[in-house]
């Protein structure tokens, strides 16, 4: 029986992640996104809003 080497994926601070969800509301400083059955609020700044692709 072969031993399979498990590769661990690590997430470091300030790394980028990508999640797909449904945008439910956008306010001046927050965006509310539904991912699965949960709606989460994400704070955004002027710098962040330039990188949003809706």
C-alpha positions as CSV (number, residue, x, y, z in Angstrom):
1,X,0.0,0.0,0.0
2,X,1.4,3.3,-1.1
3,X,1.5,6.2,1.4
4,X,0.1,9.3,-0.2
5,X,1.8,12.5,0.7
6,X,-0.8,15.1,1.9
7,X,-0.1,18.5,0.7
8,X,-1.1,21.3,3.1
9,X,-2.4,24.5,1.6
10,X,-1.6,27.5,3.8
11,X,-3.3,30.9,3.8
12,X,-1.1,33.8,4.7
13,X,-2.0,37.2,6.0
14,X,-2.8,39.7,3.3
15,X,-3.5,37.0,0.7
16,X,-6.2,37.3,-1.9
17,X,-9.2,35.0,-2.0
18,X,-12.1,34.8,-4.5
19,X,-15.6,33.9,-3.6
20,X,-18.7,33.9,-5.8
21,X,-21.9,35.2,-4.3
22,X,-25.0,37.4,-4.9
23,X,-24.7,41.0,-4.1
24,X,-27.7,41.9,-2.0
25,X,-27.0,45.5,-1.1
26,X,-24.3,48.2,-1.5
27,X,-23.9,51.1,0.9
28,X,-21.3,53.9,1.2
29,X,-18.9,51.8,3.3
30,X,-20.2,48.2,3.2
31,X,-21.3,45.6,0.6
32,X,-23.7,42.8,1.6
33,X,-23.1,39.5,-0.3
34,X,-25.0,36.2,-0.1
35,X,-22.8,33.2,-0.2
36,X,-24.7,30.0,0.2
37,X,-27.4,30.6,2.8
38,X,-25.6,33.4,4.6
39,X,-25.5,37.1,3.9
40,X,-22.2,38.7,5.0
41,X,-21.3,42.3,5.3
42,X,-17.9,43.4,4.0
43,X,-16.4,46.8,4.7
44,X,-15.0,48.6,1.7
45,X,-12.8,51.6,1.3
46,X,-12.3,53.9,-1.8
47,X,-9.2,51.8,-2.6
48,X,-11.3,48.6,-2.4
49,X,-14.1,49.9,-4.5
50,X,-11.8,50.4,-7.5
51,X,-11.1,46.6,-7.5
52,X,-14.7,45.5,-7.3
53,X,-16.1,43.6,-10.3
54,X,-19.8,43.3,-10.2
